[in-house]
């Protein structure tokens, strides 16, 4: 499996390291030919409006929307969650997303940079072990569609969700050295989705 990490802004190197630790081929992508060559995609944290704008500058915005809409497995962390959302609350004027997840997210829901925090949370992957979650100007999910499953919450606010082909977290697992989220994406989202296509 070849997983591309959208390399326009954010924690690209950290996501690549986590994916490689999970045994997959991981590469940075920012050009059309690179995106066409991958099996799955990771959209890292950063600034959601900047990533969307840069995707248009690089001429890949429409291609990313099409790949995601057609079922390419995708994982988004923090800003990546915002960019996968069907609806963005507290969005900047004209803010765009790639779509792919039937969720409504609220930008900066946990507060500003100074309100960043870490927490040990339950994650519905069948393990009893808590997962360390790093929240940096993080969104949360306010509404999920019928096909979306909530995997983790804080104070009743969903912070990890999935559909058949997409996974999103409002926190940054790539910063902790714990690869459970990336492994979950590969084994429970990407592989099953790719097997259906064959």
Backbone as a chain_set.jsonl record, in Angstrom:
{"seq": "XXXXXXXXXXXXXXXXXXXXXXXXXXXXXXXXXXXXXXXXXXXXXXXXXXXXXXXXXXXXXXXXXXXXXXXXXXXXXXXXXXXXXXXXXXXXXXXXXXXXXXXXXXXXXXXXXXXXXXXXXXXXXXXXXXXXXXXXXXXXXXXXXXXXXXXXXXXXXXXXXXXXXXXXXXXXXXXXXXXXXXXXXXXXXXXXXXXXXX", "coords": {"N": [[0.842, -1.189, 0.0], [0.562, 2.188, -0.865], [0.823, 5.191, 0.684], [-0.033, 8.516, 0.568], [1.021, 11.586, 1.982], [-0.381, 14.65, 2.325], [1.466, 17.301, 1.357], [1.482, 20.175, 1.843], [1.362, 21.869, 4.011], [1.968, 21.724, 7.548], [2.213, 18.814, 9.793], [3.842, 16.97, 8.184], [6.206, 15.329, 7.942], [6.15, 13.961, 10.384], [3.791, 12.43, 10.191], [4.496, 10.786, 8.038], [6.609, 9.324, 9.195], [5.183, 7.912, 11.19], [3.476, 6.334, 9.607], [5.313, 4.793, 8.141], [6.38, 3.37, 10.257], [4.281, 1.706, 10.676], [4.487, -0.042, 8.64], [3.936, 0.581, 5.952], [4.384, 2.002, 2.665], [5.15, 5.308, 2.594], [4.731, 8.563, 1.37], [5.477, 12.039, 0.627], [3.052, 14.163, -0.919], [2.168, 16.518, -3.415], [1.689, 17.22, -5.951], [-0.131, 16.689, -9.03], [0.525, 14.279, -10.436], [1.768, 12.83, -8.403], [-0.304, 12.464, -6.578], [-2.031, 10.944, -8.095], [-0.725, 8.537, -8.039], [-1.013, 7.221, -5.613], [-2.457, 4.998, -3.091], [-3.885, 5.584, -0.806], [-4.617, 8.392, 1.376], [-3.308, 10.882, 3.576], [-4.25, 13.703, 5.381], [-2.652, 16.213, 6.946], [-2.427, 17.991, 10.147], [-2.435, 21.582, 10.625], [-3.106, 24.642, 9.117], [-6.306, 24.998, 8.194], [-7.549, 26.65, 6.226], [-5.34, 27.646, 4.857], [-4.177, 25.306, 3.826], [-6.215, 24.482, 2.06], [-6.229, 26.684, 0.301], [-3.601, 26.553, -0.717], [-3.782, 24.125, -2.027], [-5.288, 24.834, -4.189], [-3.561, 26.645, -5.43], [-1.543, 24.875, -6.205], [-2.98, 23.49, -8.02], [-4.478, 21.191, -7.405], [-6.788, 20.941, -5.977], [-9.408, 20.243, -6.987], [-8.833, 17.656, -7.91], [-8.185, 16.333, -5.501], [-10.67, 16.471, -4.175], [-12.17, 14.895, -5.966], [-10.823, 12.4, -5.857], [-11.22, 11.69, -3.157], [-14.031, 11.688, -3.02], [-14.542, 9.572, -4.727], [-13.838, 7.408, -3.266], [-11.218, 6.924, -2.397], [-9.244, 5.906, 0.276], [-8.951, 7.922, 3.185], [-7.355, 9.824, 5.725], [-7.689, 12.348, 8.108], [-6.129, 14.646, 10.291], [-6.81, 16.946, 12.852], [-6.626, 19.945, 11.361], [-6.976, 18.507, 9.064], [-9.282, 17.054, 9.643], [-11.177, 19.115, 9.558], [-10.973, 19.778, 6.861], [-12.092, 17.559, 5.691], [-14.721, 17.677, 6.328], [-18.264, 17.933, 5.764], [-19.593, 20.191, 6.508], [-18.512, 23.277, 7.836], [-18.349, 24.904, 10.812], [-18.151, 28.203, 12.192], [-16.485, 29.005, 10.163], [-14.0, 30.632, 8.114], [-14.683, 33.332, 5.875], [-15.621, 32.183, 2.741], [-14.266, 29.799, 3.043], [-13.106, 26.591, 2.066], [-13.684, 23.026, 1.762], [-12.492, 19.633, 1.27], [-14.358, 17.716, 1.494], [-16.015, 14.512, 2.037], [-16.586, 13.346, 4.481], [-19.524, 12.962, 6.298], [-20.037, 15.111, 8.317], [-20.403, 17.791, 10.703], [-18.174, 20.224, 11.684], [-16.652, 22.239, 14.234], [-14.519, 24.875, 14.011], [-11.497, 25.522, 15.856], [-12.633, 24.784, 18.301], [-11.911, 24.025, 20.877], [-10.55, 26.188, 21.749], [-7.962, 28.764, 21.643], [-4.439, 28.789, 20.606], [-3.093, 28.944, 23.094], [-4.751, 27.475, 24.663], [-4.245, 24.864, 24.159], [-3.929, 21.341, 24.813], [-3.247, 18.117, 26.409], [-4.627, 14.827, 26.636], [-5.636, 11.7, 28.047], [-7.523, 9.4, 26.386], [-10.369, 7.272, 25.652], [-10.424, 5.059, 22.914], [-12.211, 3.624, 20.325], [-11.147, 0.993, 19.352], [-11.167, -1.565, 20.124], [-9.311, -1.994, 22.052], [-8.409, -1.847, 25.519], [-6.727, 0.008, 26.406], [-5.918, 3.368, 27.09], [-5.57, 6.193, 24.887], [-3.106, 8.616, 24.129], [-3.883, 11.895, 23.519], [-3.246, 14.784, 21.668], [-4.216, 18.036, 21.601], [-4.406, 20.843, 19.617], [-5.375, 23.968, 19.071], [-7.834, 22.837, 18.367], [-10.521, 21.326, 16.447], [-13.947, 20.237, 17.071], [-16.468, 17.715, 16.617], [-19.763, 18.466, 15.796], [-22.02, 17.384, 14.673], [-23.007, 14.284, 13.304], [-23.405, 12.252, 10.4], [-25.619, 9.561, 9.276], [-24.029, 7.452, 8.378], [-21.683, 7.651, 9.721], [-19.411, 6.792, 12.249], [-18.763, 7.297, 15.672], [-15.695, 7.319, 17.29], [-14.226, 8.26, 19.423], [-14.616, 10.518, 22.177], [-14.729, 13.69, 23.918], [-16.033, 15.046, 26.769], [-18.633, 14.636, 25.737], [-18.325, 15.58, 23.169], [-17.605, 14.545, 19.956], [-14.385, 13.48, 18.928], [-13.008, 11.808, 17.341], [-13.805, 10.183, 14.401], [-15.305, 8.0, 11.934], [-15.96, 6.815, 8.587], [-16.877, 4.518, 5.976], [-14.715, 4.829, 4.261], [-13.181, 6.876, 5.27], [-11.331, 8.456, 7.907], [-11.115, 10.538, 10.755], [-9.506, 12.674, 13.093], [-9.594, 15.012, 15.769], [-7.36, 15.494, 17.11], [-3.722, 15.128, 17.373], [-2.148, 12.425, 16.579], [0.287, 11.883, 15.455], [2.222, 13.186, 16.868], [2.873, 11.876, 19.18], [4.224, 9.437, 19.188], [2.84, 7.127, 19.459], [1.403, 4.739, 17.518], [-1.175, 3.829, 17.083], [-3.5, 5.038, 15.961], [-2.786, 5.545, 13.288], [-2.274, 2.895, 12.537], [-4.823, 1.845, 12.876], [-6.164, 3.253, 10.868], [-4.904, 2.196, 8.569], [-5.402, -0.615, 8.783], [-8.166, -0.927, 9.36], [-9.643, 0.877, 7.893], [-8.382, 1.745, 5.379], [-7.293, -0.684, 4.135], [-9.607, -2.491, 4.022], [-11.287, -0.876, 2.4], [-9.817, -0.679, 0.033], [-9.706, -3.358, -0.695], [-12.326, -3.844, -1.438], [-12.46, -2.514, -3.821], [-10.942, -4.005, -5.56]], "CA": [[0.0, 0.0, 0.0], [1.305, 3.444, -0.938], [0.03, 6.238, 1.322], [0.489, 9.859, 0.387], [0.732, 12.606, 2.997], [-0.507, 15.922, 1.628], [2.633, 18.049, 1.827], [1.327, 21.608, 1.593], [1.612, 22.544, 5.278], [1.637, 20.898, 8.707], [3.094, 17.774, 10.333], [4.009, 15.996, 7.111], [7.275, 14.395, 8.272], [5.718, 13.129, 11.509], [2.833, 11.438, 9.676], [5.24, 9.821, 7.228], [7.32, 8.446, 10.131], [4.199, 7.03, 11.82], [3.007, 5.38, 8.603], [6.41, 3.853, 7.875], [6.455, 2.488, 11.435], [3.183, 0.74, 10.544], [4.832, -0.983, 7.593], [3.49, 0.933, 4.608], [5.167, 2.962, 1.895], [4.552, 6.63, 2.801], [5.452, 9.581, 0.599], [4.816, 13.342, 0.556], [2.441, 14.436, -2.225], [1.64, 17.873, -3.614], [1.47, 17.411, -7.383], [-1.162, 15.815, -9.586], [1.065, 12.951, -10.742], [2.029, 12.149, -7.132], [-1.6, 12.08, -5.995], [-2.585, 9.864, -8.926], [0.038, 7.297, -7.848], [-1.169, 6.677, -4.259], [-3.632, 4.188, -2.783], [-4.589, 6.219, 0.317], [-4.152, 9.76, 1.604], [-3.385, 11.488, 4.899], [-4.239, 15.17, 5.393], [-2.139, 16.523, 8.28], [-2.826, 19.232, 10.803], [-1.854, 22.814, 10.101], [-4.147, 25.664, 9.067], [-7.194, 24.426, 7.17], [-7.761, 27.568, 5.098], [-4.087, 27.72, 4.109], [-4.03, 24.059, 3.058], [-7.17, 24.542, 0.946], [-5.749, 27.685, -0.657], [-2.409, 26.033, -1.383], [-4.194, 23.06, -2.951], [-5.722, 25.51, -5.417], [-2.346, 27.18, -6.051], [-0.852, 23.749, -6.828], [-3.87, 22.918, -9.032], [-4.881, 19.833, -7.032], [-7.994, 20.975, -5.148], [-10.471, 19.442, -7.608], [-8.387, 16.272, -7.945], [-8.34, 15.791, -4.152], [-12.108, 16.278, -3.959], [-12.614, 13.77, -6.788], [-10.262, 11.148, -5.325], [-11.899, 11.388, -1.892], [-15.426, 11.365, -3.333], [-14.605, 8.287, -5.433], [-13.584, 6.326, -2.328], [-9.83, 6.778, -1.953], [-9.203, 5.99, 1.741], [-8.324, 9.17, 3.617], [-7.33, 10.139, 7.151], [-7.365, 13.736, 8.388], [-5.946, 14.994, 11.706], [-7.006, 18.362, 13.207], [-7.05, 20.667, 10.159], [-7.429, 17.494, 8.12], [-10.681, 16.777, 9.955], [-11.948, 20.247, 9.037], [-10.957, 19.711, 5.401], [-12.926, 16.441, 5.244], [-16.089, 17.886, 6.803], [-19.286, 18.435, 4.845], [-19.977, 21.526, 6.973], [-17.557, 23.882, 8.764], [-18.932, 25.961, 11.633], [-17.147, 29.237, 12.477], [-15.541, 29.033, 9.042], [-13.648, 31.914, 7.527], [-15.476, 33.619, 4.672], [-15.12, 31.521, 1.551], [-13.459, 28.623, 3.353], [-13.494, 25.393, 1.328], [-13.21, 21.731, 2.244], [-12.46, 18.603, 0.237], [-15.498, 16.836, 1.702], [-15.711, 13.099, 2.214], [-17.179, 12.862, 5.724], [-20.808, 13.613, 6.584], [-19.954, 15.669, 9.668], [-20.257, 19.236, 10.911], [-17.115, 20.479, 12.662], [-16.47, 23.626, 14.671], [-13.108, 25.268, 14.054], [-10.951, 26.067, 17.116], [-13.689, 24.585, 19.307], [-11.318, 23.918, 22.207], [-9.897, 27.445, 22.094], [-6.802, 29.229, 20.885], [-3.174, 28.08, 20.806], [-2.758, 28.877, 24.531], [-5.653, 26.509, 25.291], [-3.863, 23.514, 23.733], [-3.801, 20.438, 25.949], [-3.157, 16.692, 26.152], [-5.546, 14.048, 27.465], [-5.731, 10.265, 27.769], [-8.919, 9.159, 26.045], [-10.741, 5.959, 25.121], [-10.565, 4.996, 21.459], [-12.983, 2.402, 20.071], [-10.477, 0.062, 18.452], [-11.175, -2.864, 20.768], [-8.297, -2.024, 23.109], [-8.787, -1.209, 26.788], [-5.683, 0.982, 26.719], [-6.206, 4.741, 26.691], [-4.661, 6.761, 23.903], [-2.71, 9.989, 24.437], [-4.353, 12.781, 22.448], [-2.708, 16.144, 21.719], [-5.168, 18.968, 20.98], [-3.797, 22.149, 19.35], [-6.4, 24.761, 18.348], [-8.515, 21.706, 17.746], [-11.969, 21.329, 16.217], [-14.679, 19.048, 17.505], [-17.588, 17.397, 15.73], [-21.051, 18.816, 16.396], [-23.098, 16.572, 14.101], [-22.532, 13.209, 12.429], [-24.412, 11.632, 9.552], [-26.007, 8.181, 9.595], [-22.981, 6.496, 8.006], [-20.463, 8.009, 10.447], [-19.28, 6.181, 13.572], [-17.919, 8.039, 16.621], [-14.692, 6.431, 17.875], [-13.725, 8.845, 20.671], [-15.261, 11.791, 22.54], [-14.352, 14.392, 25.149], [-17.185, 15.813, 27.265], [-19.716, 14.376, 24.786], [-17.994, 16.096, 21.832], [-16.797, 13.593, 19.199], [-13.061, 13.955, 18.507], [-12.525, 10.844, 16.351], [-14.946, 9.623, 13.678], [-14.948, 7.302, 10.705], [-16.961, 6.253, 7.686], [-16.299, 3.328, 5.339], [-13.453, 5.134, 3.57], [-12.515, 8.041, 5.849], [-11.1, 8.554, 9.344], [-10.676, 11.881, 11.134], [-9.334, 12.961, 14.52], [-9.323, 16.426, 16.016], [-6.069, 15.555, 17.793], [-2.516, 14.879, 16.578], [-1.445, 11.221, 17.018], [1.636, 11.844, 14.887], [3.14, 13.877, 17.776], [3.011, 11.145, 20.443], [4.99, 8.201, 19.077], [1.883, 6.017, 19.528], [0.955, 4.593, 16.128], [-2.459, 3.116, 17.035], [-4.449, 5.687, 15.044], [-2.334, 5.262, 11.923], [-2.482, 1.472, 12.297], [-6.269, 1.676, 12.718], [-6.499, 3.736, 9.528], [-4.417, 1.248, 7.57], [-5.99, -1.95, 8.888], [-9.628, -0.963, 9.487], [-10.273, 1.771, 6.922], [-7.778, 1.707, 4.05], [-7.226, -2.032, 3.526], [-10.942, -2.973, 3.619], [-11.801, -0.073, 1.285], [-9.082, -1.047, -1.182], [-10.093, -4.722, -1.051], [-13.631, -3.773, -2.122], [-12.262, -1.976, -5.172], [-10.307, -5.03, -6.399]], "C": [[0.882, 1.245, 0.0], [0.402, 4.564, -0.412], [0.706, 7.579, 1.109], [0.098, 10.757, 1.55], [0.747, 13.953, 2.294], [0.512, 16.916, 2.185], [2.555, 19.52, 1.428], [1.639, 22.431, 2.829], [1.359, 21.54, 6.391], [2.645, 19.8, 8.998], [3.314, 16.641, 9.332], [5.015, 14.917, 7.503], [6.857, 13.432, 9.389], [4.713, 12.066, 11.078], [3.547, 10.371, 8.852], [5.976, 8.829, 8.135], [6.369, 7.443, 10.78], [3.721, 5.959, 10.853], [4.074, 4.341, 8.28], [6.56, 2.873, 9.029], [5.364, 1.43, 11.405], [3.377, -0.197, 9.351], [4.313, -0.671, 6.205], [4.456, 1.92, 3.959], [4.476, 4.318, 2.016], [5.399, 7.69, 2.12], [4.723, 10.92, 0.691], [4.234, 13.542, -0.839], [1.942, 15.875, -2.267], [1.359, 18.174, -5.093], [0.486, 16.369, -7.91], [-0.645, 14.407, -9.827], [1.325, 12.148, -9.465], [0.73, 11.644, -6.511], [-2.227, 10.932, -6.79], [-1.933, 8.528, -8.627], [-0.211, 6.612, -6.5], [-2.454, 5.867, -4.114], [-4.501, 4.828, -1.711], [-3.913, 7.547, 0.616], [-4.294, 10.144, 3.07], [-3.304, 13.003, 4.741], [-3.832, 15.607, 6.791], [-2.779, 17.761, 8.884], [-2.056, 20.4, 10.208], [-2.93, 23.885, 10.184], [-5.06, 25.318, 7.896], [-7.405, 25.356, 5.98], [-6.511, 27.656, 4.233], [-3.897, 26.475, 3.257], [-4.974, 24.061, 1.858], [-6.703, 25.523, -0.132], [-4.532, 27.184, -1.425], [-2.758, 24.905, -2.352], [-4.69, 23.656, -4.267], [-4.518, 26.091, -6.166], [-1.608, 26.072, -6.809], [-1.726, 23.032, -7.858], [-4.36, 21.521, -8.714], [-6.166, 19.798, -6.206], [-9.09, 20.069, -5.721], [-10.098, 17.962, -7.64], [-8.545, 15.62, -6.572], [-9.812, 15.531, -3.836], [-12.606, 15.037, -4.713], [-12.111, 12.442, -6.239], [-10.992, 10.731, -4.046], [-13.341, 10.963, -2.146], [-15.556, 9.99, -3.986], [-14.201, 7.109, -4.545], [-12.136, 6.07, -1.972], [-9.793, 6.889, -0.437], [-8.415, 7.216, 2.197], [-8.417, 9.304, 5.128], [-6.924, 11.599, 7.322], [-7.226, 13.986, 9.881], [-6.04, 16.503, 11.871], [-7.486, 19.159, 11.986], [-7.555, 19.702, 9.097], [-8.869, 17.087, 8.355], [-11.583, 17.87, 9.385], [-12.074, 20.14, 7.514], [-11.762, 18.544, 4.843], [-14.405, 16.663, 5.544], [-17.014, 18.393, 5.702], [-19.691, 19.856, 5.21], [-18.958, 22.01, 8.0], [-18.247, 25.03, 9.49], [-17.826, 26.914, 12.085], [-16.084, 29.298, 11.386], [-15.195, 30.467, 8.666], [-14.477, 32.1, 6.258], [-14.825, 32.947, 3.468], [-14.309, 30.272, 1.795], [-14.009, 27.385, 2.659], [-13.013, 24.138, 2.061], [-13.161, 20.782, 1.06], [-13.688, 17.7, 0.333], [-15.045, 15.405, 1.932], [-16.285, 12.5, 3.481], [-18.444, 13.66, 6.018], [-20.829, 14.066, 8.05], [-19.975, 17.186, 9.599], [-19.199, 19.43, 11.983], [-17.076, 21.963, 13.008], [-14.982, 23.913, 14.79], [-12.734, 25.825, 15.425], [-11.913, 25.899, 18.288], [-13.133, 24.535, 20.725], [-10.564, 25.182, 22.615], [-8.677, 27.73, 21.227], [-5.57, 28.387, 21.199], [-2.846, 27.902, 22.289], [-3.642, 27.879, 25.273], [-5.349, 25.069, 24.879], [-3.629, 22.637, 24.952], [-3.623, 19.003, 25.472], [-4.094, 15.962, 27.1], [-5.465, 12.585, 27.074], [-7.196, 9.916, 27.565], [-9.13, 7.726, 25.574], [-10.922, 6.065, 23.609], [-11.143, 3.638, 21.095], [-12.33, 1.516, 19.011], [-10.406, -1.338, 19.044], [-10.158, -3.009, 21.876], [-8.833, -1.354, 24.369], [-7.816, -0.092, 27.155], [-6.072, 2.372, 26.218], [-5.17, 5.217, 25.688], [-4.367, 8.208, 24.27], [-3.08, 10.876, 23.25], [-3.846, 14.199, 22.689], [-3.642, 17.058, 20.926], [-4.526, 20.347, 20.85], [-4.764, 22.958, 18.489], [-7.368, 23.816, 17.627], [-9.999, 21.953, 17.499], [-12.621, 20.218, 17.036], [-15.853, 18.864, 16.554], [-18.887, 17.722, 16.449], [-22.199, 17.972, 15.862], [-22.486, 15.513, 13.2], [-23.698, 12.65, 11.625], [-24.634, 10.18, 9.916], [-24.908, 7.161, 9.332], [-21.685, 6.727, 8.767], [-20.499, 7.433, 11.861], [-18.358, 7.043, 14.432], [-16.999, 7.044, 17.319], [-14.135, 6.951, 19.203], [-14.409, 10.19, 20.896], [-14.599, 12.373, 23.774], [-15.541, 15.25, 25.551], [-18.342, 15.799, 26.269], [-19.473, 14.955, 23.396], [-17.145, 15.061, 21.097], [-15.478, 14.224, 18.73], [-12.37, 12.95, 17.588], [-13.741, 10.173, 15.732], [-14.451, 8.892, 12.441], [-16.184, 6.991, 9.878], [-16.312, 5.021, 7.048], [-14.924, 3.617, 4.743], [-12.67, 6.276, 4.2], [-12.43, 7.941, 7.372], [-10.656, 9.986, 9.635], [-10.554, 11.979, 12.643], [-9.081, 14.453, 14.677], [-7.997, 16.615, 16.743], [-4.954, 15.066, 16.863], [-1.782, 13.622, 17.043], [-0.012, 11.145, 16.517], [2.681, 12.479, 15.817], [3.474, 13.061, 19.025], [3.92, 9.931, 20.374], [4.127, 6.957, 19.214], [1.224, 5.897, 18.151], [-0.407, 3.919, 15.997], [-3.438, 3.722, 16.034], [-4.057, 5.398, 13.598], [-2.544, 3.793, 11.575], [-3.967, 1.18, 12.093], [-6.692, 2.12, 11.315], [-6.104, 2.712, 8.464], [-5.224, -0.041, 7.59], [-7.515, -1.969, 8.832], [-10.37, -0.046, 8.502], [-9.695, 1.547, 5.528], [-7.797, 0.324, 3.425], [-8.604, -2.553, 3.128], [-11.512, -2.19, 2.42], [-11.118, -0.458, -0.019], [-9.437, -2.461, -1.632], [-11.423, -4.734, -1.814], [-13.487, -3.327, -3.558], [-11.726, -3.05, -6.103], [-11.32, -5.949, -7.072]], "O": [[1.834, 1.341, 0.775], [-0.648, 4.85, -0.988], [1.881, 7.752, 1.433], [-1.028, 10.692, 2.043], [1.766, 14.355, 1.731], [0.427, 17.32, 3.345], [3.447, 20.042, 0.76], [2.124, 23.558, 2.723], [0.601, 20.59, 6.194], [3.78, 19.837, 8.522], [3.0, 15.485, 9.617], [4.717, 13.726, 7.409], [7.17, 12.242, 9.344], [4.773, 10.928, 11.545], [3.233, 9.186, 8.96], [5.966, 7.627, 7.872], [6.701, 6.264, 10.909], [3.576, 4.798, 11.236], [3.777, 3.153, 8.159], [6.832, 1.692, 8.818], [5.498, 0.379, 12.03], [2.529, -1.048, 9.083], [4.252, -1.562, 5.357], [5.24, 2.582, 4.638], [3.333, 4.465, 1.584], [6.621, 7.719, 2.268], [3.499, 10.952, 0.817], [4.844, 13.142, -1.831], [1.374, 16.385, -1.301], [0.857, 19.244, -5.435], [0.298, 15.31, -7.31], [-1.308, 13.437, -9.461], [1.128, 10.933, -9.443], [0.674, 10.534, -5.983], [-2.876, 10.055, -6.218], [-2.512, 7.482, -8.924], [0.324, 5.529, -6.261], [-3.399, 6.017, -4.887], [-5.717, 4.64, -1.702], [-2.792, 7.804, 0.177], [-5.27, 9.781, 3.727], [-2.418, 13.525, 4.064], [-4.588, 15.396, 7.74], [-3.551, 18.473, 8.242], [-1.148, 20.222, 9.395], [-3.595, 24.02, 11.212], [-4.634, 25.343, 6.742], [-7.437, 24.895, 4.839], [-6.609, 27.732, 3.008], [-3.5, 26.572, 2.095], [-4.575, 23.681, 0.757], [-6.774, 25.228, -1.325], [-4.439, 27.367, -2.639], [-2.104, 24.746, -3.382], [-4.532, 23.053, -5.328], [-4.464, 26.035, -7.394], [-1.11, 26.293, -7.913], [-1.278, 22.08, -8.498], [-4.633, 20.738, -9.623], [-6.589, 18.725, -5.778], [-9.633, 19.224, -5.009], [-10.954, 17.104, -7.42], [-8.991, 14.476, -6.482], [-10.155, 14.484, -3.289], [-13.364, 14.233, -4.17], [-12.864, 11.472, -6.158], [-11.34, 9.562, -3.875], [-13.82, 9.993, -1.559], [-16.573, 9.317, -3.814], [-14.213, 5.959, -4.986], [-11.843, 5.081, -1.3], [-10.271, 7.886, 0.102], [-7.347, 7.513, 1.663], [-9.426, 8.946, 5.735], [-5.929, 12.04, 6.748], [-8.094, 13.592, 10.66], [-5.422, 17.254, 11.117], [-8.655, 19.05, 11.615], [-8.453, 20.034, 8.322], [-9.604, 16.806, 7.408], [-12.626, 17.58, 8.8], [-13.142, 20.381, 6.951], [-12.085, 18.53, 3.655], [-15.252, 15.912, 5.061], [-16.613, 19.168, 4.833], [-20.084, 20.639, 4.344], [-18.58, 21.274, 8.912], [-18.676, 26.003, 8.87], [-16.697, 26.488, 12.332], [-14.923, 29.606, 11.657], [-15.985, 31.39, 8.869], [-14.917, 31.126, 5.648], [-13.634, 33.12, 3.211], [-13.717, 29.729, 0.862], [-15.217, 27.148, 2.655], [-12.077, 24.178, 2.859], [-13.703, 21.067, -0.007], [-14.026, 17.002, -0.623], [-13.85, 15.121, 2.011], [-16.459, 11.284, 3.568], [-18.43, 14.89, 5.989], [-21.526, 13.499, 8.892], [-19.618, 17.787, 8.585], [-19.308, 18.867, 13.072], [-17.417, 22.821, 12.194], [-14.275, 23.276, 15.57], [-13.529, 26.504, 16.074], [-11.999, 26.763, 19.16], [-13.801, 24.952, 21.671], [-9.999, 25.24, 23.707], [-8.402, 27.048, 20.24], [-5.636, 27.413, 21.948], [-2.376, 26.841, 22.699], [-3.32, 27.479, 26.391], [-6.105, 24.155, 25.21], [-3.189, 23.116, 25.997], [-3.817, 18.699, 24.295], [-4.332, 16.409, 28.222], [-5.25, 12.26, 25.906], [-8.018, 10.111, 28.462], [-8.189, 7.054, 25.152], [-11.493, 7.029, 23.099], [-10.615, 2.609, 21.516], [-12.875, 1.312, 17.927], [-9.682, -2.197, 18.54], [-10.134, -4.025, 22.571], [-9.616, -0.408, 24.293], [-8.053, 0.661, 28.1], [-6.499, 2.535, 25.076], [-4.046, 4.717, 25.642], [-5.266, 8.945, 24.675], [-2.647, 10.637, 22.123], [-4.0, 14.745, 23.781], [-3.832, 16.872, 19.724], [-4.147, 20.954, 21.852], [-4.947, 22.659, 17.309], [-7.669, 23.983, 16.445], [-10.651, 22.689, 18.239], [-11.94, 19.372, 17.616], [-16.184, 19.762, 15.779], [-19.09, 17.301, 17.588], [-23.236, 17.851, 16.514], [-21.567, 15.792, 12.43], [-24.829, 12.583, 12.106], [-23.928, 9.628, 10.76], [-24.858, 6.12, 9.987], [-20.684, 6.066, 8.489], [-21.492, 7.57, 12.575], [-17.296, 7.469, 13.977], [-17.46, 6.046, 17.874], [-13.631, 6.174, 20.014], [-14.737, 10.905, 19.95], [-13.991, 11.657, 24.571], [-16.005, 16.082, 24.771], [-18.952, 16.833, 25.998], [-20.334, 14.832, 22.525], [-16.059, 14.725, 21.569], [-15.455, 15.34, 18.211], [-11.267, 13.209, 17.106], [-14.604, 9.657, 16.442], [-13.342, 9.123, 11.961], [-17.299, 6.914, 10.394], [-15.294, 4.538, 7.544], [-14.06, 2.739, 4.726], [-11.592, 6.617, 3.713], [-13.328, 7.416, 8.031], [-9.909, 10.578, 8.856], [-11.38, 11.445, 13.384], [-8.439, 15.08, 13.834], [-7.558, 17.742, 16.97], [-5.202, 14.65, 15.731], [-0.856, 13.74, 17.846], [0.812, 10.428, 17.085], [3.882, 12.334, 15.59], [4.276, 13.503, 19.848], [4.35, 9.435, 21.416], [4.633, 5.841, 19.097], [0.573, 6.829, 17.68], [-0.765, 3.477, 14.905], [-4.135, 2.989, 15.332], [-4.907, 5.045, 12.78], [-2.943, 3.469, 10.456], [-4.333, 0.369, 11.242], [-7.481, 1.444, 10.656], [-6.888, 2.406, 7.566], [-5.679, -0.51, 6.547], [-8.101, -2.92, 8.315], [-11.578, -0.184, 8.308], [-10.425, 1.2, 4.6], [-8.267, 0.166, 2.298], [-8.769, -3.018, 2.001], [-12.142, -2.773, 1.537], [-11.769, -0.552, -1.06], [-9.466, -2.734, -2.832], [-11.617, -5.539, -2.724], [-14.283, -3.706, -4.418], [-12.01, -3.029, -7.301], [-10.936, -6.858, -7.808]]}, "num_chains": 1, "name": "protein.A"}
